[in-house]
């Protein structure tokens, strides 16, 4: 699936580059160049790039003059990628996609692993407002876990299909599950905040799938049947292989929360077990016993 996304994003970036440089082309010409149908190119322009001010004269497409040359390479790359993998994001309005291009909103997102969560229609506006707050560096307020919060938002994270807000609350960098946010409020006339350099560095350098001031070192034993998956994909980006033999391999990794590793292990039973810390394996065993009793 990723290959098709990459191919689409590459084609969209190529089309945007041509438009941005002032070139004119027909759907037939591009179809021949990419070895696709003219209908595919028309879909690229009319649907995937409908947010771009493109004009058509006869059979030829070109960029409207007022935006010629105004897209940087990064703009083109980010927008083409976003358009090519739009399924990773909630259902968004055309206007919001346009904002992503214009203010480089892609910096508001971090997607880890694959999959996505559908944000409910009632929260779609909050998602858009929160994205704008991240870009404009303005505080937001909401209710979470029965407490009223005022936070400085840094990034929206898609981790294994679930959206989280990474924000500064009272000087601490915290994760908030987006779907659990209630009574969200964002005002675009509030005073901007200045992101903390140490938080930006922590976000850039953090190698775990979560963000926390605490790390838990975990050792896992994984059967070789699952070896290719764990070594090929960045499921545990900070993993270190400790031992390998014909039956299994052992790795060490760092996580920030118990549930971060427990979810993964439960998904891969019986091919994986927790060697240490032992309390995590005991917690998992208790959960499994509970499942059996319910059955």
C-alpha positions as CSV (number, residue, x, y, z in Angstrom):
1,X,0.0,0.0,0.0
2,X,2.8,2.4,0.9
3,X,4.3,2.0,-2.6
4,X,1.2,3.2,-4.3
5,X,1.0,6.1,-1.9
6,X,4.6,7.0,-2.7
7,X,4.0,6.8,-6.4
8,X,0.9,9.0,-6.2
9,X,2.7,11.5,-4.0
10,X,5.6,11.6,-6.5
11,X,3.2,12.2,-9.4
12,X,1.4,15.0,-7.6
13,X,4.7,16.6,-6.6
14,X,5.8,16.5,-10.3
15,X,2.5,18.1,-11.4
16,X,2.8,20.8,-8.8
17,X,6.4,21.5,-9.7
18,X,5.4,22.0,-13.4
19,X,2.5,24.3,-12.4
20,X,4.6,26.3,-10.0
21,X,7.3,26.9,-12.7
22,X,4.7,28.2,-15.1
23,X,4.5,25.2,-17.5
24,X,1.4,24.3,-19.4
25,X,0.4,20.7,-20.2
26,X,-2.5,18.5,-21.2
27,X,-3.8,15.5,-19.5
28,X,-2.8,13.4,-22.4
29,X,0.8,14.6,-22.2
30,X,1.1,13.8,-18.5
31,X,-0.6,10.5,-19.0
32,X,2.0,9.4,-21.5
33,X,4.8,10.7,-19.2
34,X,3.6,8.7,-16.2
35,X,2.2,5.7,-18.2
36,X,-1.3,6.2,-16.7
37,X,-4.6,7.0,-18.2
38,X,-5.8,10.5,-19.0
39,X,-8.7,9.9,-16.6
40,X,-6.1,9.3,-13.8
41,X,-4.4,12.7,-14.5
42,X,-7.8,14.4,-14.6
43,X,-8.6,13.0,-11.3
44,X,-5.3,14.2,-9.9
45,X,-6.1,17.7,-11.0
46,X,-9.8,17.9,-10.4
47,X,-10.0,16.0,-7.1
48,X,-6.6,15.6,-5.4
49,X,-5.3,19.0,-6.4
50,X,-8.7,20.8,-6.4
51,X,-7.4,23.2,-3.7
52,X,-4.8,24.6,-6.0
53,X,-5.7,27.6,-8.2
54,X,-5.4,25.8,-11.6
55,X,-7.0,27.1,-14.7
56,X,-7.8,25.3,-17.9
57,X,-7.7,26.8,-21.4
58,X,-8.8,24.3,-24.0
59,X,-7.0,21.0,-23.2
60,X,-4.2,22.7,-21.3
61,X,-3.8,23.2,-17.6
62,X,-1.7,26.0,-15.9
63,X,-1.4,27.7,-12.6
64,X,-3.1,31.0,-12.1
65,X,-0.6,33.9,-12.4
66,X,-1.0,35.3,-8.9
67,X,0.5,32.1,-7.3
68,X,3.2,31.4,-9.8
69,X,6.5,30.6,-8.2
70,X,5.2,31.1,-4.7
71,X,5.5,27.4,-3.6
72,X,8.8,26.3,-2.1
73,X,10.1,22.8,-2.6
74,X,9.1,21.9,0.9
75,X,5.5,23.2,0.3
76,X,5.3,21.1,-2.8
77,X,6.7,18.0,-1.1
78,X,4.5,18.3,2.0
79,X,1.3,19.1,0.1
80,X,1.8,16.3,-2.4
81,X,2.5,13.8,0.4
82,X,-0.6,15.0,2.3
83,X,-2.8,14.7,-0.8
84,X,-1.4,11.3,-1.6
85,X,-2.0,9.8,1.8
86,X,-5.1,11.8,2.8
87,X,-6.6,8.6,4.4
88,X,-4.3,9.0,7.3
89,X,-6.2,12.2,8.3
90,X,-9.7,12.7,9.4
91,X,-12.3,13.9,6.9
92,X,-11.2,17.4,6.2
93,X,-12.8,20.3,4.4
94,X,-11.3,21.7,1.2
95,X,-10.7,25.0,3.0
96,X,-8.8,23.3,5.7
97,X,-6.6,21.5,3.2
98,X,-5.9,24.8,1.6
99,X,-4.8,26.2,5.0
100,X,-2.4,23.3,5.3
101,X,-0.7,24.4,2.1
102,X,-0.8,28.1,2.8
103,X,0.6,28.0,6.4
104,X,2.5,24.8,6.1
105,X,0.2,23.1,8.6
106,X,2.0,19.8,8.1
107,X,4.3,20.8,10.9
108,X,1.3,20.3,13.2
109,X,1.2,16.5,12.6
110,X,3.3,13.5,13.5
111,X,2.1,10.1,12.3
112,X,3.7,7.0,13.8
113,X,3.0,3.5,12.5
114,X,0.1,2.9,10.1
115,X,-3.7,3.2,10.3
116,X,-5.9,6.0,11.3
117,X,-8.8,6.9,13.5
118,X,-12.0,8.5,12.2
119,X,-12.6,11.6,14.2
120,X,-16.3,12.0,15.0
121,X,-18.2,14.7,13.0
122,X,-18.9,16.5,16.3
123,X,-15.1,16.8,16.9
124,X,-14.0,17.6,13.3
125,X,-14.2,21.3,13.9
126,X,-12.2,20.9,17.1
127,X,-9.5,19.0,15.2
128,X,-9.3,21.8,12.7
129,X,-9.2,24.5,15.3
130,X,-6.6,22.6,17.3
131,X,-4.4,22.4,14.2
132,X,-4.7,26.1,13.7
133,X,-3.8,26.7,17.3
134,X,-0.6,24.7,16.9
135,X,0.4,26.6,13.9
136,X,-0.4,30.0,15.3
137,X,1.0,29.1,18.7
138,X,-2.1,30.0,20.8
139,X,-3.3,28.2,23.9
140,X,-6.5,26.1,24.0
141,X,-8.8,25.0,26.9
142,X,-10.8,21.8,27.3
143,X,-12.1,19.4,29.8
144,X,-10.2,16.1,30.1
145,X,-10.5,13.4,32.8
146,X,-13.1,15.5,34.6
147,X,-10.6,18.4,34.9
148,X,-10.5,21.8,33.1
149,X,-7.2,22.3,31.3
150,X,-5.4,25.2,29.7
151,X,-2.5,24.0,27.5
152,X,-0.1,25.2,24.9
153,X,-0.4,22.7,22.0
154,X,2.7,21.5,20.2
155,X,1.6,18.7,17.9
156,X,-1.1,16.2,16.9
157,X,0.3,12.6,17.0
158,X,-1.3,9.7,15.2
159,X,0.1,6.7,17.0
160,X,-1.0,3.2,15.8
161,X,-4.2,4.7,14.4
162,X,-5.2,6.9,17.4
163,X,-4.9,10.7,17.5
164,X,-3.2,12.3,20.5
165,X,-2.5,15.9,21.4
166,X,1.0,16.7,22.7
167,X,0.8,19.8,24.8
168,X,2.5,21.8,27.5
169,X,0.4,21.8,30.7
170,X,1.9,23.8,33.6
171,X,5.4,23.3,32.3
172,X,5.1,19.6,31.6
173,X,4.9,17.9,28.1
174,X,1.8,15.6,28.2
175,X,-0.2,13.4,25.9
176,X,-4.0,13.8,25.6
177,X,-6.2,11.3,23.7
178,X,-8.0,13.5,21.3
179,X,-11.3,11.5,21.3
180,X,-11.5,12.0,25.1
181,X,-11.3,15.8,24.9
182,X,-14.5,17.6,25.9
183,X,-15.7,21.2,25.9
184,X,-12.9,22.4,23.6
185,X,-12.3,26.2,23.2
186,X,-9.9,28.0,20.9
187,X,-9.9,31.8,20.4
188,X,-7.7,33.1,17.6
189,X,-7.4,36.5,19.3
190,X,-5.6,35.2,22.4
191,X,-2.0,36.0,23.0
192,X,0.5,33.8,21.3
193,X,2.9,31.6,23.3
194,X,6.6,30.9,22.6
195,X,7.3,27.2,22.3
196,X,10.0,26.0,24.7
197,X,13.3,25.1,23.1
198,X,13.7,22.1,25.3
199,X,10.3,20.7,24.4
200,X,11.0,21.2,20.6
201,X,14.3,19.4,21.1
202,X,12.6,16.6,23.0
203,X,10.0,16.2,20.3
204,X,12.6,16.1,17.6
205,X,14.9,13.6,19.4
206,X,12.3,11.4,21.2
207,X,12.7,7.8,19.9
208,X,9.8,6.2,21.7
209,X,6.3,6.0,20.3
210,X,5.1,8.3,23.2
211,X,6.3,11.4,24.8
212,X,7.1,11.3,28.5
213,X,9.7,12.3,31.0
214,X,9.9,8.7,32.1
215,X,11.3,5.7,30.3
216,X,10.7,2.0,31.1
217,X,13.3,-0.4,29.8
218,X,11.6,-3.6,28.5
219,X,13.2,-6.8,27.3
220,X,11.1,-8.9,24.9
221,X,11.5,-12.5,23.5
222,X,10.0,-12.8,20.1
223,X,9.6,-16.0,18.1
224,X,11.4,-16.0,14.7
225,X,8.0,-16.4,12.9
226,X,7.5,-12.7,13.6
227,X,11.1,-11.7,13.2
228,X,10.7,-10.2,9.7
229,X,7.9,-7.9,10.8
230,X,9.6,-6.5,13.8
231,X,12.9,-6.0,12.1
232,X,11.5,-4.6,8.8
233,X,9.0,-2.1,10.4
234,X,9.7,0.6,12.9
235,X,7.3,-0.8,15.5
236,X,10.0,-0.3,18.2
237,X,12.2,2.4,16.8
238,X,14.7,2.3,19.6
239,X,15.1,-1.5,19.8
240,X,18.4,-3.2,20.4
241,X,18.9,-6.9,19.6
242,X,20.4,-8.7,22.5
243,X,20.4,-12.3,21.4
244,X,19.4,-14.4,18.4
245,X,19.1,-18.2,17.9
246,X,17.1,-20.6,15.7
247,X,13.9,-20.3,17.8
248,X,13.7,-16.7,18.9
249,X,15.5,-13.4,19.3
250,X,15.6,-11.1,22.3
251,X,15.4,-7.3,22.1
252,X,15.6,-4.4,24.5
253,X,13.5,-1.3,24.0
254,X,12.3,1.8,25.9
255,X,8.7,2.8,26.4
256,X,7.0,5.5,28.3
257,X,3.8,3.8,29.5
258,X,2.9,0.2,30.5
259,X,0.0,0.1,28.0
260,X,2.3,1.1,25.2
261,X,4.1,-2.3,25.3
262,X,1.1,-4.3,26.7
263,X,-1.0,-3.5,23.6
264,X,1.7,-4.6,21.3
265,X,2.4,-7.9,23.2
266,X,-1.4,-8.8,23.3
267,X,-1.6,-8.3,19.6
268,X,1.3,-10.7,19.0
269,X,0.4,-13.5,21.4
270,X,1.7,-16.2,21.3
271,X,4.8,-15.1,19.4
272,X,6.1,-12.7,22.0
273,X,6.6,-12.5,25.8
274,X,7.9,-10.0,28.2
275,X,11.2,-11.0,29.9
276,X,11.5,-7.9,32.0
277,X,10.2,-6.1,33.9
278,X,8.4,-9.1,35.4
279,X,5.5,-7.0,36.7
280,X,4.5,-6.2,33.1
281,X,4.3,-9.9,32.2
282,X,2.4,-10.6,35.5
283,X,-0.1,-7.8,34.6
284,X,-0.5,-9.3,31.1
285,X,-1.1,-12.8,32.6
286,X,-3.8,-11.3,34.9
287,X,-5.5,-9.7,32.0
288,X,-5.5,-12.9,30.0
289,X,-6.9,-14.9,33.0
290,X,-9.7,-12.3,33.1
291,X,-10.5,-12.9,29.5
292,X,-10.6,-16.7,30.1
293,X,-13.0,-16.3,33.0
294,X,-15.3,-14.1,31.0
295,X,-15.4,-16.7,28.3
